Amino acid sequence: MKPIQTTKRALRRFLLETQLLLHPPEKRANSADAMRQRVLDVIRQLECVQIDPVSAVRPNQHLALSARIAGYEPEILNDLLRQNEIFEYMANAACIIPMEDFPIFEPTRQRLKQHVQPHIDNIRPIVEQVLQKLESEGPLTAKSFESDQRVHGYWDNVNAKTKATSHALNLLTDAAQIRIVGREGNQRLFDVIRRSVPAELLLQAEKIDSVEALEAIMQKYFRAYRVFEPSDPRLGWQRLSANGRREAIDLHVKSGEITPVEVSGLNKPYYILASDRDRLSVHDDEDRTRAIEREEELLIRFLSPLDNLLWSRKRLTDLFDFEYRWEIYTPAVKRTYGYYAMPILAGDRLIGRMDPRLDKKQGHLTVQLLQIDPEIDFTEGLRDNVHRALESFAHVHGAETVSIEQSSFG
């Protein structure tokens, strides 16, 4: 298939459009039901949204959705979990996924079940007690289970610190015998799979062919990333070797499902769905006739560290000329931008980072560092626009006031 010729700007604007980040969000939905439907629609368009419990402001899933949906509130996601409209499982990482996709993740569930089975067997009596209690009393939180026994959990290093029943809940979730069906504050609610997944989807999962399921997940990956290339170790959300990834790309190019894109200034192609060819061409036409956007009117968004747009660091470098590393695991003395530095999207450019902390009791958002990249001309208009966006961001997430401790421009 002949490669599409395009520019960095056209391809990144296409990417931003498909990630629902190029245009302003639709106006706030006029009812609770309409808002729940909008959130579900956005999750479906994105294919999945990554989950992370770290909450410098709010957890990643809520920041990602609020960046795209006017009036979004975290309780909406909880409602969708309780109503079995979505489920949490491994895709790009731990993600929120539309419930209708439950069957195609059967190979992933089987792989994880095989991985955790020895650990389940090691604490079999505890596992059985947890399952029996969930069957008779669920949904329940981890606090509902009593255990004096401590074991090595997922995050323990030297000493065994994890309550045995909590570890059993994590193992059973990975093995897809139970699932998270909601949250009470920071506590997850667990219930057995048979009661929390629609029966017809469970039946489809039992019958689905593994080759068919893996191909469906590959297609889901293509739709989620929209612009992709074979060096991504997560390609298809499957454990493929480098050769396997290249073969998968070549196979789908030959079938006509995806097409290579040659980008001016890059020495290796990216790939898009063949069905997106016309959608990309619109941005090519706009790039040739583009008008200069007024900096004081640029749409400003602050992206959470695990936002869908940021999943490929290579893509950020290639298309946005932006280097990004989440420094949460970097020792504090070695951090450059901060523990929770959120990239700043201005129109179709990533211009810097801001490191926020929300004090819910005081209703105050502190920006520990507002940093703008050296190559960005941080004009008065752009600066005022960013500050207005910060005030809006603070208000959306429950803060009445905002302050900036340190700024770095250029």
N, C-alpha and C positions, 0 to 999 in steps of 0.2 A: 504494500500500500504506500502510495506517495505521501511523504511527510507534509504536514501543514506548516507553512512558514508564518511566524508571528513575532511579536516583540515581548519583552519582559512586561511592559506595562499592560498590554492587552491581555496577556495570560494571567497576570495577577488580578486584574479587574474581573476577568471571567471567574477566577477562583473565589474572589471575595463575593461576587454575586451568588455563586452556588453555595457559599458558606453563610449566606444571609447577612453579610457584613458591608455590602457596598451601598445600600440604600437605607434611609431611615426606617425604623420599625413602623408597622402599621399602628394606627391609633388604638388606644386601650380598648379591649373588648368590653361590650356593654352589659355583660352578665357573667356570673360565675361559670355557667355551663359553656358559654362561648369562650371564656378564657381557658378552661381546661382543654377544650377542643383545639384552641390555637397552640397551646403548649405541646399537645400530642402531635399536631401537624408539623411543628418545627422539629421535634425529635425524629419524626418520620423523614422529613426532608434532609436532615443531617445524618440519618441512618442510626446514629447512636451518640450519646454524650458521655464523656468520661467522668467517673466518680472519684472524688478524693476528699478525705475527711478534714484536711488542714483548713482552718478557718481564720485567716488573718482578717478577712471581712466576712465572707460566707464561703462555704465549700465550693469547689470548682464547678460542679454541675449547676449550681444556682447562679454563679457569676456568668457562666457561658450562656445560659438561657436568658438571663436578664439583659445581657448585651444585645439580644436579638428581639426581645418581646417587651413592649411597653406595658407597664403595670404588673409584670411578673412578680409572684410571691412564692417562697419555698413551699408553702403548704399545698400549692397546686400539684407539685410533683408527688407529694405524699398521698394526695387524693388519687392520683393515677395509679400509684402502687397498690393502694388498698382496693381499687376497683379492678385490679388485674388487667389494666390497659398496657402496662409496661413491666419489664422484669430487669433485674440486675444480673449481669454475668460477664464473662471475659470476651471482649472483642478486641478493640485496640489496646485495652487494658480492662480493668473493671469498668463497665459501662452500663448506662441505662439504654435499653433496647425495646422497641415496640413488641408487644406480646405476640403479634402474628408471626414474628420471626423465630419463635421458640423452637419449632421443629428443626430448622436448618442448623442449629447449634448442637445437635446431637453428637456429632463427632468430637466437638470440643468437650462436651460433658463426659464422653467416654474416656477421652485422653486424661482429663483432670481426675476423673474417678479412679482410673488405674494408678495415677501418680499418688493420690492420697490414701489409697486403700490400705497400705501397710501401716500408716499412722492411725487410721480408724481401727484396725485390728489390735493395735497396741493398747487402746483404751476402750475396747469393745463393750465392757459392762457400763461404762459411763455413756457411751454412744446410745446404747439401748435404752437407758433411763431417760435420756434427753428426747429420743424419738417417742417413747411412750407418753411422756408428759405433754409433748406437742400434739400428739394425736388426740389426747383426751382434753387438753385445756387451751391449745393454741388459738390465736397467735400469742407469742410470749417474747419478752425481752430477755437478754442474758441475765439480768438481775433476778429473774424469776426462778433461776436454778441455783441451788445451794451445793457448794462443794468446798471441802477443806483441802482437797488435793491440788497441788500445783504441778504443772507440766511445762515443757518447753513449747511455747507457742511460736507463731510465725515471726514475731519480732523480738523474741528473747535471745540474748547472746550467751552469756556464761551461765547465769542462774535460771532455774525454772521459776517463772513468775506468773504464768497464765493459769487462771482457774480452769480446771479440767473440763468443766461443762462448757465454758466459753470456747475452748479449743475444739471441743466436739461440735459445737455450732458452726464454727468456721470450716471445719473439715466436711461436715455434712452439706454445707452450702456449696463448697467447691465440687463435691460429688453429686450435686443436684438432687439430693434426697429431700432437702428443704430449701426454701428461698426466703429472701427478705421481702416482706409484704407491707412495710411501712416503718415509720419512725416515731418515737415519743421523745422529743428533745434530741439528745445525742445517742439515744438508745435505739438499736435496730429491732424491729419486730420480725420474728421468724414464724413460719408455718410450713407444714408438710406440702410437698409438691402436688400431690393428688388432689388437695383441697383448694389450691391457689392458682392452678393453671387449668384453663378450660379443657374439658374432656376430649374435645375433638382435636385439640393441638397435641395433647399427650398421645393420642392414637396416631396422629401423623408422625410424631417423633419416633414412635416405636417402629413404624413401617418404612421410614425414609431410607433410601439408598445412600450410603456414605459418600459415594462419588457425586451424586446429585447434590447432597447437602454441602459438600466442600466447594463445588462450583457455585452454588447459591451464595455462600459466604464470600467467595472471591468477587462475585458481581456486586455484593453489598459493599465490599471494600472499595471497589472502583467508584461506586456512587458516593461513598463517604469522602474519599480523598479528592476525587474529581480530576486532580492533576497529580500524576504519580510516576515513579520510575523504579527499575528493578533493584537498586541498591538498598531500598528500604527493607530491613530485616523483618518487618511486620507484614510484608506483602501478603494480601489475602487472609490476614490474621491466622496464618498457618505456619508451622515450623518448617519452612522450606530452606534448602541450601541456596548458596549464591547461584549455582547452576540451575537449580529448580525454579528460582524466581525468574531468571532469564528465559527459561523454557516456557514458563507460564505466560509471560508477556508475549513471546513469539507466537505461541499457540493462539492467543486471543487476537493478535494482529492478523494472522493468517485467516482466522474465522471472520474477520471484518468487524468484530465487536469493539475493538479499540484501535486507535490510530496514533502514530508518532507525531510529535510536534517539535519542529526545530526552531529554537528561540535565538534570535539575534544576540550575539555576545556569549552564548553558552556552547560548549563543545560536545555536549551529549544531549540526546533528545529526552523530552518528557512524553507522557502519553495521556490521552483523554479518551473518553467514550466516543465512538464514532457518531453516536446520536447527538453529541454536544458540538459537532463541527459548526453548525449554523450559529449556535449561541456564542461561540468564540469569535466567529467572523464579525458579529455585531461590534464587539470590542475592538477588533482590528480596524473597522471603519471609523469608530470613534477616536481611536488613537491617531489616525491620519488627519482628522479634522478637529482635534480637540481644542477647546477653548481653555484659557487659564482659569483655574478655580480660585475664587477669592479665599484667602487663608482664614479670614474671620468667619467664613461660612462653611468651612470643611466639617464634615461629620467626624466627631472625635469619639472613639471608643477605647476603653481600657480592657485588655484581654487577660483572662485568667491564665496562669502558667500552663495549664493542660487544655486550653481551648482547642477545638478541632483544627483551627487554622495553623496552630503551632506544632501539630503532631510530627511534621517533618522539618527538622532543623535545616537540612540541606536545601529544601525548597524555599525556606525563608531567606537563606543566603543567596540562592540563585535568582529568585524573582524579586525580592524586596531589598537586597543588599543589606541585610540585617542579621547580625550575629546575636543569638539568644541562648542562654543557659540558665536553667532554674537553679538558683544557688541555695535552695533549702537544705541540701546535704553538704554544702561547703562550710567548713569552719568559719565562724563569724569574722575572725580577723582576716580571712582571705577573700571575703565577699567584696565584689565591686559594686553591685547594684542593689543588693539587699535580699533578705530572706524570702520575700514574696513579690519580687519585682514583676509588675504587670506591663507588658508591651503596650505602647500608645499607638493606636491606629488613627491616622489623620487622613481622611479621604482614602486614597489607595496606597499610602506610604506608612511604614512603621518608623516613627521618628524618635523613639526613646522609651523610657520605662518609668514607672512610678511604684514605690514600695509603700503600701498602705497598712494601717492598723486601725481597726474599728473598736472603739470603746462603747459598748452597747449601753452600759449604765449611764455614762455621761452624755451619750448621744453625740459623740465627737469622732471625726475621722482625722487621724494624723498621717500625713505623707512624710515618711522618714527621709525619702530622697525622691525628688523630681529631677530626672536626668534626660537631657536631650542630646542626641548624637551630634558629633562635631560637624558633620557635613550638612546638617539641617540649618537653614537660615531661619532662626527663631525670631521672626518679626514681632512687632507689637501686636499686630492683628492675630497672629497665630498664638501668641502667649495668652492674650485675653480669651481666645477661644478655648484653649486648654484649661484655663482656670475656671471658666464657666462650666465646662464639662466635668471638672473635678467636683464642683459644688453640686451639680446634678447627680453625679455618681454617689456622693455622700448622702444626699437626700433619699435617693432610691433605696439605699441600703440601711436607712434608719438613723442617719446622723443629721443633726440640725446645724452643726458647725464643722468646719474643716480648717486645718492649718498645715503649712509646709515647713518642716524643720530645716531642710537643706535642699538647695537647687544646684544643678550642674548643667550649664549651657555651653556646649562646644568643648 
